[in-house]
Amino acid sequence: MLKLLSYKLHSSIFSCVQLAYLELKGCLLPDSTPGFPGLSNLKYLYVHYTVELEPHLNSAQFGTLAALISGCPGLEQLPVKVAPEVPGVTLKIAAPRLREFQIRACSADWMVEIQNLLPDLAYAKLQLPFFRYAQEGGVEASAYFTGHFAGGGAGVA
């Protein structure tokens, strides 16, 4: 298990091939190195981008996160929290063994793109403010999804 707070990670994090649990809070990911073999043993990845990181959060940082996710073929749990408002971001998720994901972001201009079928998905929670849909009264709404995406039978709770 590795827990890091308020730190810019060194690219050597990508060489920790035996790592199974990674929790990052207030950390920026380094650019992924060419030929990154992935973290094949990583089962749990928690990422929390804090408000202090706002000036550094951009599409490149989220591209690196997407590369890290896709480089973890055994990834089962993925909670991601983005505290600052970071507009215009698309988080791409390619993790075929994913059983659970939770995405929480404060920006209304966010997208999550699932890039493969998720046959093992048992729980999914997506919390994004939907200001376009909640113009009356200015109420912030959240969407919660639970289901089996591969079968097309995702339920809404």
C-alpha positions in Angstrom: 0.0 0.0 0.0 1.3 3.5 -0.9 -0.4 6.7 0.4 0.9 10.0 -0.7 -0.3 13.5 0.1 0.6 16.8 -1.6 3.5 15.5 -3.7 4.5 15.6 -7.4 5.2 12.0 -8.1 8.4 10.9 -9.8 8.1 8.8 -12.9 9.6 5.9 -11.0 6.0 5.3 -9.7 5.4 3.6 -13.0 8.1 1.0 -12.2 6.4 -0.3 -9.0 5.1 -3.4 -10.8 4.2 -5.3 -7.6 2.0 -2.4 -6.3 -1.6 -3.6 -5.6 -3.1 -0.5 -3.8 -2.4 3.1 -4.7 -4.0 6.1 -3.0 -3.1 9.6 -4.2 -4.4 12.7 -2.6 -3.1 16.1 -3.7 -0.6 14.5 -6.0 0.1 15.3 -9.6 1.1 12.4 -11.8 4.2 12.6 -13.9 4.1 12.3 -17.6 3.9 8.6 -18.5 7.1 7.3 -19.8 7.3 5.9 -23.3 6.9 2.1 -23.3 5.2 2.2 -19.9 4.5 -1.5 -19.3 1.6 -0.8 -16.8 1.0 -1.8 -13.2 -0.4 -5.3 -13.8 -0.9 -6.0 -10.1 -2.7 -2.8 -9.2 -6.2 -3.6 -8.0 -7.2 -0.4 -6.3 -6.5 3.2 -7.4 -7.8 6.2 -5.5 -7.1 9.6 -6.9 -8.2 12.9 -5.2 -7.2 16.1 -6.9 -7.4 18.8 -4.3 -8.2 22.5 -4.7 -4.5 23.4 -4.3 -3.7 21.6 -7.6 -6.2 23.6 -9.7 -3.5 25.6 -11.6 -1.8 22.3 -12.7 -4.9 20.4 -13.7 -5.3 20.2 -17.4 -6.1 17.7 -20.2 -2.5 16.4 -20.1 -2.8 15.5 -16.4 -6.1 13.7 -17.1 -4.5 12.0 -20.1 -1.8 10.7 -17.8 -4.4 9.4 -15.4 -6.2 7.7 -18.3 -2.9 6.1 -19.4 -2.3 4.9 -15.9 -5.8 3.4 -15.7 -5.5 1.6 -19.0 -2.1 0.3 -18.0 -3.6 -1.5 -15.0 -5.3 -4.5 -16.6 -6.3 -6.0 -13.2 -7.8 -2.8 -11.8 -11.0 -3.5 -9.9 -11.7 -0.4 -7.9 -11.4 3.2 -9.1 -12.6 6.1 -7.0 -11.7 9.6 -8.4 -12.5 12.9 -6.8 -11.7 16.3 -8.3 -12.4 19.1 -5.9 -11.6 22.2 -8.0 -13.6 23.2 -10.9 -11.6 22.0 -13.9 -13.6 22.7 -17.1 -13.4 20.8 -20.4 -12.1 17.5 -19.1 -12.8 14.1 -20.4 -11.7 11.2 -18.2 -11.2 8.1 -20.3 -11.6 4.8 -18.5 -10.3 1.6 -20.1 -10.3 -1.1 -17.4 -12.0 -4.3 -18.4 -11.9 -5.9 -15.0 -13.3 -2.9 -13.2 -15.8 -4.0 -10.5 -16.5 -0.6 -9.0 -15.9 3.0 -9.9 -16.9 6.3 -8.3 -16.3 9.6 -10.0 -17.0 12.9 -8.2 -16.2 16.2 -9.8 -17.2 19.8 -9.1 -17.1 21.1 -12.6 -20.3 21.0 -14.8 -18.1 20.7 -17.9 -16.9 17.2 -17.3 -17.2 14.0 -19.3 -16.5 10.3 -18.4 -15.8 8.0 -21.4 -15.9 4.3 -20.8 -13.8 2.8 -23.5 -14.5 -0.9 -23.2 -17.2 -3.2 -21.9 -17.3 -3.7 -18.2 -18.6 -7.3 -17.7 -17.6 -7.4 -14.0 -19.0 -4.0 -13.0 -21.2 -4.3 -9.9 -21.2 -0.7 -8.7 -20.8 2.7 -10.4 -21.4 6.1 -8.9 -21.1 9.3 -10.9 -21.5 12.6 -9.2 -21.3 15.6 -11.5 -23.2 18.9 -11.2 -25.8 19.1 -13.9 -26.3 22.9 -14.0 -27.9 22.8 -17.5 -30.6 20.5 -16.2 -31.2 22.2 -12.9 -31.6 25.8 -14.0 -34.9 26.2 -12.1 -34.0 27.0 -8.6 -30.3 26.5 -9.1 -30.3 23.0 -7.5 -27.3 20.9 -8.0 -28.2 17.3 -9.1 -26.1 14.1 -9.1 -26.6 11.0 -11.0 -26.0 7.5 -9.5 -25.6 4.5 -11.7 -25.5 0.9 -10.6 -25.6 -2.0 -12.9 -23.9 -4.2 -15.5 -22.8 -2.0 -18.4 -21.7 -4.8 -20.6 -25.3 -6.2 -20.8 -26.7 -2.8 -21.4 -28.9 -3.2 -18.3 -27.5 -0.4 -16.2 -30.0 0.6 -13.6 -30.5 4.1 -12.2 -31.0 4.4 -8.5 
